[in-house]
Amino acid sequence: MERGGFTYITTNKNNTVLYVGATSKLKGRTYEHQTKYYPKSFTAKYNADKLVYYEYYSTVEEAIAREKQLKAGSRQKKLDLINAFNPEWKDLFEDL
């Protein structure tokens, strides 16, 4: 069975750090960021545990391709995506 995937962006409480990731389980992955499940990871080190943006794809492969595209893009492109999708920069975790 083919499983869908998400490309997402998390930030810290001051919205200064941006992290782009891809996963098949957005809620579980965001929870891992929040609980610092991987203590040596970028998101744990910089407290980037606030989910501010995500996109859904019908396959994980598409989500990973989009993740690579976003990571290669400018910070401004990421800011524009977040501002269009979530202008208040609220934590979207509770809405999942």
Biopython code that builds the backbone (N, CA, C, O; Angstrom):
import numpy as np
from Bio.PDB.StructureBuilder import StructureBuilder

atoms = [
    (1, "MET", "N", (0.836, -1.201, 0.000)),
    (1, "MET", "CA", (0.000, 0.000, 0.000)),
    (1, "MET", "C", (0.871, 1.253, 0.000)),
    (1, "MET", "O", (1.779, 1.384, 0.821)),
    (2, "GLU", "N", (0.598, 2.149, -0.902)),
    (2, "GLU", "CA", (1.354, 3.400, -1.012)),
    (2, "GLU", "C", (0.884, 4.356, 0.081)),
    (2, "GLU", "O", (-0.317, 4.548, 0.271)),
    (3, "ARG", "N", (1.824, 4.946, 0.790)),
    (3, "ARG", "CA", (1.468, 5.853, 1.868)),
    (3, "ARG", "C", (1.839, 7.282, 1.501)),
    (3, "ARG", "O", (2.859, 7.527, 0.856)),
    (4, "GLY", "N", (1.013, 8.203, 1.914)),
    (4, "GLY", "CA", (1.280, 9.610, 1.638)),
    (4, "GLY", "C", (2.387, 10.160, 2.511)),
    (4, "GLY", "O", (2.867, 9.499, 3.432)),
    (5, "GLY", "N", (2.779, 11.379, 2.202)),
    (5, "GLY", "CA", (3.839, 12.011, 2.974)),
    (5, "GLY", "C", (3.616, 13.504, 3.106)),
    (5, "GLY", "O", (2.813, 14.101, 2.388)),
    (6, "PHE", "N", (4.336, 14.083, 4.029)),
    (6, "PHE", "CA", (4.240, 15.518, 4.306)),
    (6, "PHE", "C", (5.613, 16.160, 4.180)),
    (6, "PHE", "O", (6.623, 15.562, 4.551)),
    (7, "THR", "N", (5.643, 17.357, 3.664)),
    (7, "THR", "CA", (6.821, 18.219, 3.747)),
    (7, "THR", "C", (6.411, 19.298, 4.741)),
    (7, "THR", "O", (5.300, 19.823, 4.668)),
    (8, "TYR", "N", (7.305, 19.627, 5.667)),
    (8, "TYR", "CA", (6.904, 20.554, 6.729)),
    (8, "TYR", "C", (8.046, 21.484, 7.106)),
    (8, "TYR", "O", (9.213, 21.231, 6.809)),
    (9, "ILE", "N", (7.665, 22.574, 7.773)),
    (9, "ILE", "CA", (8.654, 23.527, 8.295)),
    (9, "ILE", "C", (8.346, 23.753, 9.778)),
    (9, "ILE", "O", (7.206, 24.012, 10.164)),
    (10, "THR", "N", (9.398, 23.645, 10.596)),
    (10, "THR", "CA", (9.264, 23.986, 12.012)),
    (10, "THR", "C", (10.182, 25.171, 12.299)),
    (10, "THR", "O", (11.110, 25.462, 11.545)),
    (11, "THR", "N", (9.893, 25.846, 13.416)),
    (11, "THR", "CA", (10.701, 26.983, 13.840)),
    (11, "THR", "C", (10.808, 26.976, 15.361)),
    (11, "THR", "O", (10.207, 26.131, 16.025)),
    (12, "ASN", "N", (11.566, 27.909, 15.908)),
    (12, "ASN", "CA", (11.666, 28.043, 17.367)),
    (12, "ASN", "C", (10.663, 29.089, 17.849)),
    (12, "ASN", "O", (9.936, 29.676, 17.047)),
    (13, "LYS", "N", (10.627, 29.318, 19.156)),
    (13, "LYS", "CA", (9.585, 30.220, 19.671)),
    (13, "LYS", "C", (9.724, 31.660, 19.190)),
    (13, "LYS", "O", (8.735, 32.392, 19.144)),
    (14, "ASN", "N", (10.932, 32.074, 18.833)),
    (14, "ASN", "CA", (11.135, 33.432, 18.313)),
    (14, "ASN", "C", (11.043, 33.503, 16.785)),
    (14, "ASN", "O", (11.266, 34.562, 16.198)),
    (15, "ASN", "N", (10.717, 32.382, 16.146)),
    (15, "ASN", "CA", (10.586, 32.303, 14.685)),
    (15, "ASN", "C", (11.857, 32.719, 13.948)),
    (15, "ASN", "O", (11.785, 33.309, 12.870)),
    (16, "THR", "N", (13.020, 32.414, 14.526)),
    (16, "THR", "CA", (14.280, 32.806, 13.898)),
    (16, "THR", "C", (14.957, 31.655, 13.156)),
    (16, "THR", "O", (15.722, 31.888, 12.221)),
    (17, "VAL", "N", (14.684, 30.424, 13.562)),
    (17, "VAL", "CA", (15.286, 29.241, 12.943)),
    (17, "VAL", "C", (14.230, 28.554, 12.088)),
    (17, "VAL", "O", (13.079, 28.427, 12.508)),
    (18, "LEU", "N", (14.610, 28.110, 10.892)),
    (18, "LEU", "CA", (13.686, 27.342, 10.049)),
    (18, "LEU", "C", (14.277, 25.969, 9.778)),
    (18, "LEU", "O", (15.445, 25.846, 9.411)),
    (19, "TYR", "N", (13.464, 24.943, 9.960)),
    (19, "TYR", "CA", (13.881, 23.577, 9.641)),
    (19, "TYR", "C", (12.869, 22.978, 8.676)),
    (19, "TYR", "O", (11.665, 23.030, 8.924)),
    (20, "VAL", "N", (13.351, 22.413, 7.582)),
    (20, "VAL", "CA", (12.484, 21.766, 6.599)),
    (20, "VAL", "C", (12.675, 20.264, 6.714)),
    (20, "VAL", "O", (13.805, 19.776, 6.746)),
    (21, "GLY", "N", (11.564, 19.529, 6.777)),
    (21, "GLY", "CA", (11.643, 18.076, 6.858)),
    (21, "GLY", "C", (10.559, 17.421, 6.036)),
    (21, "GLY", "O", (9.672, 18.083, 5.497)),
    (22, "ALA", "N", (10.650, 16.082, 5.949)),
    (22, "ALA", "CA", (9.623, 15.287, 5.268)),
    (22, "ALA", "C", (9.369, 14.040, 6.109)),
    (22, "ALA", "O", (10.288, 13.495, 6.720)),
    (23, "THR", "N", (8.115, 13.596, 6.134)),
    (23, "THR", "CA", (7.750, 12.438, 6.944)),
    (23, "THR", "C", (6.450, 11.838, 6.442)),
    (23, "THR", "O", (5.692, 12.497, 5.730)),
    (24, "SER", "N", (6.189, 10.594, 6.810)),
    (24, "SER", "CA", (4.894, 9.988, 6.490)),
    (24, "SER", "C", (3.920, 10.175, 7.651)),
    (24, "SER", "O", (2.711, 10.028, 7.473)),
    (25, "LYS", "N", (4.438, 10.500, 8.846)),
    (25, "LYS", "CA", (3.588, 10.664, 10.033)),
    (25, "LYS", "C", (3.872, 12.022, 10.655)),
    (25, "LYS", "O", (4.727, 12.147, 11.531)),
    (26, "LEU", "N", (3.155, 13.028, 10.201)),
    (26, "LEU", "CA", (3.439, 14.405, 10.613)),
    (26, "LEU", "C", (3.248, 14.622, 12.116)),
    (26, "LEU", "O", (4.085, 15.251, 12.763)),
    (27, "LYS", "N", (2.164, 14.111, 12.663)),
    (27, "LYS", "CA", (1.908, 14.333, 14.095)),
    (27, "LYS", "C", (2.995, 13.680, 14.956)),
    (27, "LYS", "O", (3.512, 14.290, 15.891)),
    (28, "GLY", "N", (3.324, 12.452, 14.629)),
    (28, "GLY", "CA", (4.359, 11.732, 15.384)),
    (28, "GLY", "C", (5.728, 12.385, 15.254)),
    (28, "GLY", "O", (6.472, 12.487, 16.229)),
    (29, "ARG", "N", (6.055, 12.823, 14.048)),
    (29, "ARG", "CA", (7.353, 13.452, 13.815)),
    (29, "ARG", "C", (7.445, 14.789, 14.546)),
    (29, "ARG", "O", (8.483, 15.107, 15.126)),
    (30, "THR", "N", (6.375, 15.570, 14.522)),
    (30, "THR", "CA", (6.364, 16.855, 15.232)),
    (30, "THR", "C", (6.518, 16.618, 16.735)),
    (30, "THR", "O", (7.223, 17.356, 17.423)),
    (31, "TYR", "N", (5.846, 15.577, 17.230)),
    (31, "TYR", "CA", (5.965, 15.232, 18.651)),
    (31, "TYR", "C", (7.421, 14.888, 18.991)),
    (31, "TYR", "O", (7.921, 15.274, 20.048)),
    (32, "GLU", "N", (8.096, 14.165, 18.097)),
    (32, "GLU", "CA", (9.511, 13.849, 18.321)),
    (32, "GLU", "C", (10.347, 15.126, 18.409)),
    (32, "GLU", "O", (11.247, 15.221, 19.243)),
    (33, "HIS", "N", (10.055, 16.101, 17.556)),
    (33, "HIS", "CA", (10.767, 17.389, 17.631)),
    (33, "HIS", "C", (10.489, 18.057, 18.980)),
    (33, "HIS", "O", (11.410, 18.567, 19.619)),
    (34, "GLN", "N", (9.238, 18.058, 19.412)),
    (34, "GLN", "CA", (8.847, 18.737, 20.657)),
    (34, "GLN", "C", (9.484, 18.104, 21.888)),
    (34, "GLN", "O", (9.853, 18.800, 22.834)),
    (35, "THR", "N", (9.609, 16.785, 21.870)),
    (35, "THR", "CA", (10.148, 16.075, 23.039)),
    (35, "THR", "C", (11.655, 15.844, 22.928)),
    (35, "THR", "O", (12.251, 15.192, 23.785)),
    (36, "LYS", "N", (12.272, 16.382, 21.865)),
    (36, "LYS", "CA", (13.710, 16.216, 21.633)),
    (36, "LYS", "C", (14.099, 14.736, 21.663)),
    (36, "LYS", "O", (15.066, 14.336, 22.310)),
    (37, "TYR", "N", (13.313, 13.947, 20.943)),
    (37, "TYR", "CA", (13.524, 12.501, 20.856)),
    (37, "TYR", "C", (14.930, 12.175, 20.356)),
    (37, "TYR", "O", (15.541, 11.203, 20.799)),
    (38, "TYR", "N", (15.438, 12.989, 19.434)),
    (38, "TYR", "CA", (16.818, 12.863, 18.960)),
    (38, "TYR", "C", (17.594, 14.064, 19.509)),
    (38, "TYR", "O", (17.668, 15.105, 18.857)),
    (39, "PRO", "N", (18.176, 13.921, 20.712)),
    (39, "PRO", "CA", (18.754, 15.080, 21.417)),
    (39, "PRO", "C", (19.893, 15.786, 20.692)),
    (39, "PRO", "O", (20.162, 16.955, 20.969)),
    (40, "LYS", "N", (20.569, 15.105, 19.772)),
    (40, "LYS", "CA", (21.691, 15.744, 19.071)),
    (40, "LYS", "C", (21.271, 16.348, 17.725)),
    (40, "LYS", "O", (22.110, 16.875, 16.994)),
    (41, "SER", "N", (19.996, 16.273, 17.405)),
    (41, "SER", "CA", (19.514, 16.756, 16.108)),
    (41, "SER", "C", (19.502, 18.286, 16.045)),
    (41, "SER", "O", (19.550, 18.973, 17.066)),
    (42, "PHE", "N", (19.437, 18.787, 14.824)),
    (42, "PHE", "CA", (19.356, 20.236, 14.591)),
    (42, "PHE", "C", (18.168, 20.843, 15.328)),
    (42, "PHE", "O", (18.297, 21.874, 15.988)),
    (43, "THR", "N", (17.007, 20.194, 15.209)),
    (43, "THR", "CA", (15.799, 20.767, 15.811)),
    (43, "THR", "C", (15.885, 20.786, 17.334)),
    (43, "THR", "O", (15.371, 21.706, 17.970)),
    (44, "ALA", "N", (16.527, 19.782, 17.922)),
    (44, "ALA", "CA", (16.689, 19.758, 19.381)),
    (44, "ALA", "C", (17.663, 20.858, 19.814)),
    (44, "ALA", "O", (17.412, 21.576, 20.782)),
    (45, "LYS", "N", (18.770, 20.980, 19.090)),
    (45, "LYS", "CA", (19.792, 21.967, 19.434)),
    (45, "LYS", "C", (19.254, 23.395, 19.350)),
    (45, "LYS", "O", (19.582, 24.239, 20.184)),
    (46, "TYR", "N", (18.429, 23.657, 18.344)),
    (46, "TYR", "CA", (17.924, 25.011, 18.117)),
    (46, "TYR", "C", (16.456, 25.194, 18.527)),
    (46, "TYR", "O", (15.843, 26.214, 18.212)),
    (47, "ASN", "N", (15.903, 24.208, 19.223)),
    (47, "ASN", "CA", (14.516, 24.264, 19.709)),
    (47, "ASN", "C", (13.502, 24.553, 18.599)),
    (47, "ASN", "O", (12.527, 25.269, 18.821)),
    (48, "ALA", "N", (13.728, 24.004, 17.425)),
    (48, "ALA", "CA", (12.816, 24.218, 16.292)),
    (48, "ALA", "C", (11.706, 23.177, 16.349)),
    (48, "ALA", "O", (11.698, 22.212, 15.584)),
    (49, "ASP", "N", (10.769, 23.390, 17.270)),
    (49, "ASP", "CA", (9.736, 22.383, 17.514)),
    (49, "ASP", "C", (8.310, 22.907, 17.311)),
    (49, "ASP", "O", (7.339, 22.255, 17.696)),
    (50, "LYS", "N", (8.200, 24.077, 16.709)),
    (50, "LYS", "CA", (6.879, 24.667, 16.441)),
    (50, "LYS", "C", (6.539, 24.458, 14.961)),
    (50, "LYS", "O", (7.213, 24.994, 14.081)),
    (51, "LEU", "N", (5.500, 23.684, 14.699)),
    (51, "LEU", "CA", (5.086, 23.393, 13.322)),
    (51, "LEU", "C", (4.334, 24.589, 12.751)),
    (51, "LEU", "O", (3.262, 24.945, 13.240)),
    (52, "VAL", "N", (4.903, 25.216, 11.704)),
    (52, "VAL", "CA", (4.267, 26.410, 11.141)),
    (52, "VAL", "C", (3.807, 26.239, 9.692)),
    (52, "VAL", "O", (3.114, 27.102, 9.152)),
    (53, "TYR", "N", (4.195, 25.120, 9.062)),
    (53, "TYR", "CA", (3.832, 24.925, 7.657)),
    (53, "TYR", "C", (3.893, 23.451, 7.309)),
    (53, "TYR", "O", (4.768, 22.729, 7.786)),
    (54, "TYR", "N", (2.952, 22.998, 6.469)),
    (54, "TYR", "CA", (3.076, 21.649, 5.915)),
    (54, "TYR", "C", (2.290, 21.522, 4.621)),
    (54, "TYR", "O", (1.348, 22.270, 4.362)),
    (55, "GLU", "N", (2.705, 20.554, 3.820)),
    (55, "GLU", "CA", (2.039, 20.202, 2.566)),
    (55, "GLU", "C", (1.881, 18.691, 2.559)),
    (55, "GLU", "O", (2.742, 17.973, 3.067)),
    (56, "TYR", "N", (0.793, 18.207, 1.992)),
    (56, "TYR", "CA", (0.567, 16.757, 1.893)),
    (56, "TYR", "C", (0.794, 16.282, 0.460)),
    (56, "TYR", "O", (0.394, 16.949, -0.495)),
    (57, "TYR", "N", (1.430, 15.143, 0.320)),
    (57, "TYR", "CA", (1.651, 14.514, -0.986)),
    (57, "TYR", "C", (1.159, 13.072, -0.940)),
    (57, "TYR", "O", (1.166, 12.436, 0.114)),
    (58, "SER", "N", (0.735, 12.570, -2.084)),
    (58, "SER", "CA", (0.174, 11.212, -2.110)),
    (58, "SER", "C", (1.242, 10.133, -1.924)),
    (58, "SER", "O", (0.915, 8.992, -1.596)),
    (59, "THR", "N", (2.526, 10.484, -2.132)),
    (59, "THR", "CA", (3.595, 9.522, -1.846)),
    (59, "THR", "C", (4.695, 10.199, -1.029)),
    (59, "THR", "O", (4.897, 11.411, -1.110)),
    (60, "VAL", "N", (5.396, 9.390, -0.245)),
    (60, "VAL", "CA", (6.516, 9.894, 0.548)),
    (60, "VAL", "C", (7.617, 10.410, -0.385)),
    (60, "VAL", "O", (8.287, 11.396, -0.078)),
    (61, "GLU", "N", (7.795, 9.739, -1.518)),
    (61, "GLU", "CA", (8.826, 10.147, -2.476)),
    (61, "GLU", "C", (8.608, 11.580, -2.952)),
    (61, "GLU", "O", (9.561, 12.351, -3.073)),
    (62, "GLU", "N", (7.352, 11.934, -3.223)),
    (62, "GLU", "CA", (7.037, 13.312, -3.639)),
    (62, "GLU", "C", (7.360, 14.294, -2.512)),
    (62, "GLU", "O", (7.893, 15.377, -2.755)),
    (63, "ALA", "N", (7.032, 13.906, -1.282)),
    (63, "ALA", "CA", (7.300, 14.772, -0.127)),
    (63, "ALA", "C", (8.801, 15.000, 0.037)),
    (63, "ALA", "O", (9.233, 16.114, 0.333)),
    (64, "ILE", "N", (9.596, 13.947, -0.156)),
    (64, "ILE", "CA", (11.047, 14.063, -0.029)),
    (64, "ILE", "C", (11.613, 14.946, -1.149)),
    (64, "ILE", "O", (12.513, 15.753, -0.916)),
    (65, "ALA", "N", (11.081, 14.786, -2.352)),
    (65, "ALA", "CA", (11.523, 15.632, -3.477)),
    (65, "ALA", "C", (11.226, 17.098, -3.178)),
    (65, "ALA", "O", (12.051, 17.969, -3.456)),
    (66, "ARG", "N", (10.056, 17.372, -2.613)),
    (66, "ARG", "CA", (9.676, 18.747, -2.260)),
    (66, "ARG", "C", (10.554, 19.276, -1.120)),
    (66, "ARG", "O", (10.937, 20.445, -1.121)),
    (67, "GLU", "N", (10.871, 18.411, -0.151)),
    (67, "GLU", "CA", (11.756, 18.800, 0.954)),
    (67, "GLU", "C", (13.099, 19.271, 0.395)),
    (67, "GLU", "O", (13.617, 20.310, 0.805)),
    (68, "LYS", "N", (13.661, 18.501, -0.544)),
    (68, "LYS", "CA", (14.952, 18.866, -1.140)),
    (68, "LYS", "C", (14.847, 20.191, -1.888)),
    (68, "LYS", "O", (15.759, 21.017, -1.832)),
    (69, "GLN", "N", (13.729, 20.389, -2.590)),
    (69, "GLN", "CA", (13.498, 21.633, -3.325)),
    (69, "GLN", "C", (13.458, 22.826, -2.360)),
    (69, "GLN", "O", (14.074, 23.861, -2.616)),
    (70, "LEU", "N", (12.726, 22.668, -1.247)),
    (70, "LEU", "CA", (12.625, 23.762, -0.271)),
    (70, "LEU", "C", (13.963, 24.034, 0.405)),
    (70, "LEU", "O", (14.334, 25.190, 0.609)),
    (71, "LYS", "N", (14.693, 22.967, 0.754)),
    (71, "LYS", "CA", (15.987, 23.150, 1.409)),
    (71, "LYS", "C", (16.962, 23.889, 0.508)),
    (71, "LYS", "O", (17.801, 24.650, 0.988)),
    (72, "ALA", "N", (16.853, 23.665, -0.805)),
    (72, "ALA", "CA", (17.745, 24.322, -1.762)),
    (72, "ALA", "C", (17.325, 25.768, -2.027)),
    (72, "ALA", "O", (18.120, 26.566, -2.523)),
    (73, "GLY", "N", (16.083, 26.103, -1.699)),
    (73, "GLY", "CA", (15.565, 27.444, -1.953)),
    (73, "GLY", "C", (16.004, 28.445, -0.905)),
    (73, "GLY", "O", (16.604, 28.081, 0.106)),
    (74, "SER", "N", (15.705, 29.687, -1.150)),
    (74, "SER", "CA", (16.109, 30.765, -0.242)),
    (74, "SER", "C", (15.245, 30.784, 1.017)),
    (74, "SER", "O", (14.137, 30.248, 1.040)),
    (75, "ARG", "N", (15.774, 31.409, 2.053)),
    (75, "ARG", "CA", (15.015, 31.612, 3.286)),
    (75, "ARG", "C", (13.735, 32.399, 2.986)),
    (75, "ARG", "O", (12.675, 32.115, 3.544)),
    (76, "GLN", "N", (13.850, 33.393, 2.096)),
    (76, "GLN", "CA", (12.694, 34.228, 1.758)),
    (76, "GLN", "C", (11.554, 33.388, 1.172)),
    (76, "GLN", "O", (10.387, 33.627, 1.483)),
    (77, "LYS", "N", (11.885, 32.412, 0.329)),
    (77, "LYS", "CA", (10.862, 31.528, -0.246)),
    (77, "LYS", "C", (10.109, 30.791, 0.858)),
    (77, "LYS", "O", (8.888, 30.647, 0.805)),
    (78, "LYS", "N", (10.859, 30.326, 1.858)),
    (78, "LYS", "CA", (10.242, 29.619, 2.985)),
    (78, "LYS", "C", (9.354, 30.579, 3.784)),
    (78, "LYS", "O", (8.236, 30.229, 4.162)),
    (79, "LEU", "N", (9.853, 31.777, 4.033)),
    (79, "LEU", "CA", (9.073, 32.785, 4.767)),
    (79, "LEU", "C", (7.780, 33.112, 4.021)),
    (79, "LEU", "O", (6.722, 33.247, 4.635)),
    (80, "ASP", "N", (7.870, 33.240, 2.694)),
    (80, "ASP", "CA", (6.687, 33.538, 1.883)),
    (80, "ASP", "C", (5.652, 32.419, 1.988)),
    (80, "ASP", "O", (4.455, 32.683, 2.099)),
    (81, "LEU", "N", (6.119, 31.166, 1.951)),
    (81, "LEU", "CA", (5.208, 30.014, 2.082)),
    (81, "LEU", "C", (4.491, 30.051, 3.429)),
    (81, "LEU", "O", (3.271, 29.904, 3.503)),
    (82, "ILE", "N", (5.269, 30.248, 4.493)),
    (82, "ILE", "CA", (4.684, 30.274, 5.846)),
    (82, "ILE", "C", (3.700, 31.433, 5.977)),
    (82, "ILE", "O", (2.596, 31.251, 6.491)),
    (83, "ASN", "N", (4.086, 32.619, 5.519)),
    (83, "ASN", "CA", (3.216, 33.793, 5.644)),
    (83, "ASN", "C", (1.909, 33.644, 4.879)),
    (83, "ASN", "O", (0.882, 34.174, 5.303)),
    (84, "ALA", "N", (1.930, 32.931, 3.758)),
    (84, "ALA", "CA", (0.710, 32.714, 2.984)),
    (84, "ALA", "C", (-0.177, 31.651, 3.640)),
    (84, "ALA", "O", (-1.402, 31.771, 3.632)),
    (85, "PHE", "N", (0.440, 30.617, 4.202)),
    (85, "PHE", "CA", (-0.264, 29.462, 4.755)),
    (85, "PHE", "C", (-0.715, 29.693, 6.196)),
    (85, "PHE", "O", (-1.785, 29.243, 6.606)),
    (86, "ASN", "N", (0.124, 30.404, 6.957)),
    (86, "ASN", "CA", (-0.078, 30.545, 8.401)),
    (86, "ASN", "C", (0.425, 31.923, 8.842)),
    (86, "ASN", "O", (1.450, 32.018, 9.519)),
    (87, "PRO", "N", (-0.295, 33.001, 8.460)),
    (87, "PRO", "CA", (0.212, 34.363, 8.707)),
    (87, "PRO", "C", (0.479, 34.693, 10.171)),
    (87, "PRO", "O", (1.295, 35.568, 10.463)),
    (88, "GLU", "N", (-0.194, 34.011, 11.097)),
    (88, "GLU", "CA", (0.054, 34.282, 12.530)),
    (88, "GLU", "C", (1.231, 33.473, 13.066)),
    (88, "GLU", "O", (1.643, 33.660, 14.211)),
    (89, "TRP", "N", (1.770, 32.581, 12.249)),
    (89, "TRP", "CA", (2.862, 31.693, 12.676)),
    (89, "TRP", "C", (2.477, 30.903, 13.930)),
    (89, "TRP", "O", (3.302, 30.665, 14.812)),
    (90, "LYS", "N", (1.189, 30.498, 13.986)),
    (90, "LYS", "CA", (0.784, 29.724, 15.169)),
    (90, "LYS", "C", (1.224, 28.270, 15.012)),
    (90, "LYS", "O", (1.424, 27.783, 13.899)),
    (91, "ASP", "N", (1.369, 27.590, 16.145)),
    (91, "ASP", "CA", (1.780, 26.192, 16.143)),
    (91, "ASP", "C", (0.613, 25.355, 15.622)),
    (91, "ASP", "O", (-0.454, 25.335, 16.234)),
    (92, "LEU", "N", (0.806, 24.667, 14.502)),
    (92, "LEU", "CA", (-0.269, 23.910, 13.869)),
    (92, "LEU", "C", (-0.413, 22.488, 14.424)),
    (92, "LEU", "O", (-1.298, 21.742, 14.004)),
    (93, "PHE", "N", (0.450, 22.119, 15.360)),
    (93, "PHE", "CA", (0.435, 20.756, 15.900)),
    (93, "PHE", "C", (-0.931, 20.363, 16.472)),
    (93, "PHE", "O", (-1.419, 19.257, 16.240)),
    (94, "GLU", "N", (-1.535, 21.284, 17.219)),
    (94, "GLU", "CA", (-2.820, 20.982, 17.853)),
    (94, "GLU", "C", (-3.945, 20.744, 16.832)),
    (94, "GLU", "O", (-4.936, 20.079, 17.137)),
    (95, "ASP", "N", (-3.784, 21.289, 15.629)),
    (95, "ASP", "CA", (-4.826, 21.141, 14.596)),
    (95, "ASP", "C", (-4.719, 19.843, 13.802)),
    (95, "ASP", "O", (-5.601, 19.523, 13.005)),
    (96, "LEU", "N", (-3.640, 19.098, 14.021)),
    (96, "LEU", "CA", (-3.438, 17.860, 13.233)),
    (96, "LEU", "C", (-4.415, 16.768, 13.636)),
    (96, "LEU", "O", (-4.381, 15.672, 13.076)),
]
sb = StructureBuilder()
sb.init_structure("model")
sb.init_model(0)
sb.init_chain("A")
sb.init_seg("    ")
for serial, (resi, resn, name, xyz) in enumerate(atoms, 1):
    if name == "N":
        sb.init_residue(resn, " ", resi, " ")
    sb.init_atom(name, np.array(xyz, "f"), 0.0, 1.0, " ", f" {name:<3s}", serial, name[0])
structure = sb.get_structure()
